[in-house]
C-alpha cells in the first residue's frame, strides 16, 4: 500500500477542523507541508509568496488515504471528487504527495492550479465551507469506505467528473450574467443526459425530468417542483444549442439551474452509494418512473 496526501484547495476552514474514517484523514497542514506547497508552486506566480501564504491560511486542509501500490495518482483525487458532490462550490487537489511503503515517492504539481488561482483572485472561484458539508461528508465517506483505496476512474465516469467541475466554473450569484447561467445549465444537462442515457433520442427532456423527479423525490409536490426546475434548465441549454440568444429573463432561472445541479450531484451519489452498474442503474430509474419507489439511499442527506 502507499499513502497519498493532497491539499484540498477550495475547501475553506476555520482552525481545528478534522475528520477521519478507516482509510481517510482530513486534517490541517503541517508546517513542513506548507513549505512544500510554497516551494512547489512559487514559480507559477513570479514567486509572489503573499498569494500562496494567503491561500494556505484560507484553505488549510489536507487529506491522507491509502491506495494500492499499482495505482497512479493525478491532480484531482477521489476524495476531492466525492467532497465536490456535496456542494456546488469547488474542491481541488492541485498538489499531491505519494509515499511508498518500501521507500521513495513522487511530488506532482498540476498546471490546473494556474487557472483556478486566477479565478480565485478575480472572484470567480466558488469556495466551499468545510463546516457546512462536514455532516454529509461523514455519512458519505462511511458508506463509501471501500472506494477510498481505489482509483476514481474505477467508479466515476471521467466525462461526468469533467462536467461536474466544469459547471462549477460559473459562480451563480444574484447578479450572475446570462452567459454564466446558460453555461452552467448546458454542462449540467449534458452530464444528466450521459448519466440517464437509455439509448433513445426521443423526448429526452421529459424523460430526464420525470426519471430524476421520481427517483430522487418521494413527495409528489416536490416532484412537480423538480420537474419544473429541470425543464427550465434544459430549456436554457436547448436555446443556446439551437443558436438562440439567452432570453432577457434568464436571471430568473438561477434557482432552477442550481436545483438541477444538485440533482446531478445526488444522482451520481445514488449510483455510487448503491453500487449500481449501468444496467442496474437504468433499471432503477426506469422502475421509479413507472411508479415503483426505490428503497435505496438517494442522498437526501446532502445539504441544500
C-alpha positions in Angstrom: 0.0 0.0 0.0 1.1 3.6 -0.5 0.0 6.8 1.1 -1.5 9.6 -1.0 -1.8 13.1 0.6 -3.3 16.1 -1.1 -4.1 19.7 -0.4 -7.9 20.3 -0.5 -7.7 23.5 -2.4 -11.0 25.4 -2.3 -12.2 23.8 1.0 -12.4 26.8 3.4 -11.9 26.0 7.1 -11.5 27.6 10.5 -8.6 26.2 12.6 -9.1 22.8 14.2 -11.3 21.2 11.6 -10.7 17.4 11.2 -12.3 14.2 10.1 -11.3 10.6 10.0 -12.7 7.2 9.0 -11.0 3.8 8.4 -9.0 4.8 5.3 -9.1 8.6 5.3 -8.0 11.5 7.4 -8.7 15.2 6.8 -6.6 17.5 8.9 -4.7 20.8 8.9 -1.4 21.2 7.0 1.8 20.8 8.9 4.5 23.5 8.8 6.6 21.2 6.6 3.7 20.7 4.1 3.1 24.4 3.9 6.7 25.0 2.9 6.5 22.1 0.4 3.5 23.7 -1.3 5.2 27.1 -1.4 8.4 25.6 -2.8 6.5 23.6 -5.4 4.3 26.4 -6.6 6.1 29.7 -6.3 7.2 29.8 -9.9 3.6 30.0 -11.1 3.1 33.5 -9.7 6.5 35.1 -10.2 7.5 33.9 -6.7 5.0 36.2 -5.1 4.7 34.3 -1.8 1.9 36.5 -0.5 -0.7 34.8 -2.7 0.3 31.4 -1.5 0.5 32.3 2.1 -3.0 33.9 2.0 -4.4 30.8 0.3 -2.8 28.4 2.7 -4.4 30.4 5.5 -7.8 30.2 3.8 -7.5 26.6 2.7 -5.5 24.8 5.4 -6.9 21.3 5.0 -5.0 18.2 3.7 -6.2 14.6 3.3 -4.4 11.3 3.6 -5.5 7.9 2.3 -4.1 4.5 1.5 -4.2 3.1 -2.1 -2.9 0.0 -3.8 0.7 0.2 -4.9 -0.1 -0.3 -8.6 -2.4 2.8 -8.7 -1.2 6.1 -10.1 -2.2 9.5 -8.8 -3.4 12.6 -10.6 -4.2 16.2 -9.9 -7.8 15.5 -8.9 -8.2 12.8 -6.3 -11.3 10.6 -5.5 -11.5 12.5 -2.1 -11.9 15.8 -3.9 -14.4 14.4 -6.3 -16.6 12.9 -3.6 -16.4 16.1 -1.5 -17.4 18.2 -4.5 -20.6 16.1 -4.9 -21.8 17.6 -1.6 -21.6 21.2 -2.7 -22.0 23.4 -5.8 -18.6 25.0 -4.9 -15.2 23.8 -6.0 -12.8 21.5 -4.2 -9.5 20.7 -5.9 -6.3 18.8 -5.1 -3.6 20.6 -7.2 -0.8 19.2 -5.2 -0.4 15.5 -4.2 2.4 13.7 -2.4 2.9 9.9 -2.8 5.0 8.0 -0.4 5.6 4.3 -1.0 5.8 1.9 2.0 9.1 0.4 0.7 10.6 3.9 0.3 10.7 6.5 -2.4 7.9 8.7 -3.7 6.9 11.4 -6.0 5.6 15.0 -6.0 3.2 16.5 -8.5 2.0 20.0 -9.2 -0.9 20.3 -11.6 -0.9 23.2 -14.1 -4.6 23.4 -13.5 -3.7 25.4 -10.4 -2.8 28.4 -12.6 -6.4 28.7 -13.9 -8.1 28.2 -10.5 -5.9 30.7 -8.8 -6.6 33.4 -11.3 -10.3 32.7 -11.0 -9.9 32.9 -7.2 -8.1 36.2 -7.4 -10.8 37.5 -9.8 -13.7 36.4 -7.6 -14.8 33.6 -10.0 -13.8 30.7 -7.8 -16.7 29.4 -5.6 -15.2 28.1 -2.4 -16.7 25.5 0.0 -17.0 25.8 3.8 -16.0 22.5 5.4 -18.3 23.1 8.4 -21.3 23.3 6.1 -20.7 19.9 4.5 -19.0 18.0 7.3 -22.1 16.2 8.5 -22.9 15.0 4.9 -19.2 14.1 4.4 -19.2 11.8 7.4 -22.3 10.0 6.1 -20.8 9.7 2.6 -17.3 8.5 3.5 -18.5 5.9 6.0 -20.8 4.5 3.3 -18.1 4.6 0.6 -15.1 3.4 2.6 -14.3 0.7 0.1 -13.9 3.3 -2.7 -11.2 5.2 -0.9 -8.5 2.6 -1.5 -9.1 2.6 -5.3 -8.8 4.9 -8.2 -11.6 7.3 -9.0 -11.8 6.1 -12.7 -12.9 2.7 -11.4 -16.2 4.3 -10.1 -16.8 7.6 -11.8 -17.1 8.3 -15.5 -14.4 10.8 -16.3 -16.9 12.7 -18.6 -19.2 13.1 -15.7 -16.3 14.3 -13.5 -15.3 16.8 -16.1 -18.8 18.2 -16.4 -19.1 18.2 -12.6 -16.2 20.6 -12.2 -16.8 22.5 -15.5 -20.3 23.5 -14.2 -18.6 25.0 -11.1 -16.5 27.4 -13.1 -19.6 29.6 -13.2 -20.4 31.0 -9.8 -24.1 31.6 -9.8 -25.0 34.6 -7.6 -27.9 37.0 -7.7 -26.0 39.2 -10.2 -24.7 36.4 -12.4 -24.7 37.2 -16.1 -26.8 35.3 -18.6 -23.8 33.6 -20.2 -22.7 32.1 -16.9 -26.2 30.8 -16.1 -26.6 29.3 -19.5 -23.1 27.7 -19.4 -23.9 26.1 -16.1 -27.2 24.9 -17.4 -25.6 23.4 -20.5 -22.9 21.5 -18.6 -25.4 20.1 -16.0 -27.8 18.9 -18.8 -25.0 17.3 -20.8 -23.9 15.4 -17.7 -27.5 14.3 -16.8 -28.1 13.1 -20.4 -25.0 11.0 -20.1 -26.0 9.6 -16.7 -29.6 8.9 -17.6 -28.9 7.7 -21.1 -31.3 5.0 -22.3 -30.1 4.7 -25.9 -33.1 6.7 -27.2 -33.1 10.2 -28.6 -36.8 10.9 -28.3 -38.4 13.0 -25.6 -35.1 13.5 -23.7 -36.3 16.5 -21.8 -39.5 14.9 -20.5 -37.8 11.5 -19.7 -35.0 13.2 -17.9 -37.3 15.3 -15.8 -39.7 12.5 -14.8 -36.9 10.0 -14.2 -35.0 12.3 -11.8 -38.1 13.6 -10.0 -39.5 10.1 -9.4 -36.2 8.6 -8.3 -34.9 11.4 -6.0 -38.1 13.0 -4.7 -40.6 10.9 -2.6 -43.1 13.7 -2.1 -45.4 14.3 -5.1 -45.4 18.1 -4.5 -41.6 18.2 -4.6 -41.6 16.1 -7.8 -43.6 18.8 -9.5 -41.1 21.4 -8.5 -38.2 19.2 -9.5 -39.6 18.6 -13.0 -40.2 22.3 -13.5 -36.6 23.2 -12.5 -35.2 20.5 -14.8 -37.4 21.6 -17.7 -36.4 25.3 -17.2 -32.7 24.4 -17.1 -33.0 22.2 -20.1 -34.8 25.0 -21.9 -31.9 27.3 -21.3 -29.5 24.8 -22.7 -31.6 24.0 -25.7 -31.9 27.6 -26.8 -28.2 28.1 -27.0 -27.6 24.7 -28.7 -30.0 25.8 -31.4 -28.4 29.1 -31.9 -30.8 31.4 -29.9 -29.6 34.1 -27.6 -30.3 33.8 -23.9 -33.7 35.4 -23.1 -33.9 38.6 -21.0 -35.5 36.7 -18.1 -32.5 34.2 -17.9 -31.6 35.5 -14.4 -34.9 34.4 -13.1 -33.8 30.8 -13.8 -30.8 30.8 -11.5 -32.7 28.9 -8.8 -33.8 26.2 -11.2 -30.2 25.7 -12.5 -28.8 25.4 -9.0 -31.6 23.0 -8.1 -30.9 20.9 -11.2 -27.2 20.9 -10.5 -28.0 19.5 -7.0 -30.0 16.7 -8.7 -26.9 15.9 -10.8 -24.7 15.5 -7.8 -27.3 13.4 -5.9 -27.8 11.2 -9.0 -24.1 10.4 -9.1 -24.0 9.7 -5.4 -27.1 7.5 -5.6 -25.4 5.3 -8.2 -22.1 5.2 -6.1 -23.8 4.6 -2.8 -25.9 1.7 -4.1 -23.1 0.2 -6.2 -25.2 0.2 -9.3 -23.6 -0.8 -12.6 -25.0 0.7 -15.8 -27.7 -2.0 -16.3 -28.9 -1.8 -12.7 -28.9 2.0 -12.7 -31.0 2.2 -15.9 -33.5 -0.4 -14.4 -33.6 1.6 -11.2 -34.7 4.9 -12.6 -37.0 3.3 -15.2 -38.9 1.5 -12.4 -39.1 4.7 -10.4 -40.6 6.4 -13.5 -43.2 3.7 -13.6 -44.2 4.4 -10.0 -42.2 1.7 -8.3 -40.4 3.5 -5.4 -36.7 3.0 -5.0 -35.7 1.9 -1.4 -32.0 2.6 -1.7 -30.0 5.6 -0.5 -30.7 8.6 -2.7 -28.5 11.0 -0.8 -31.4 13.1 0.6 -29.0 14.0 3.4 -26.9 16.2 1.0 -27.1 19.8 2.1 -29.2 22.2 0.1 
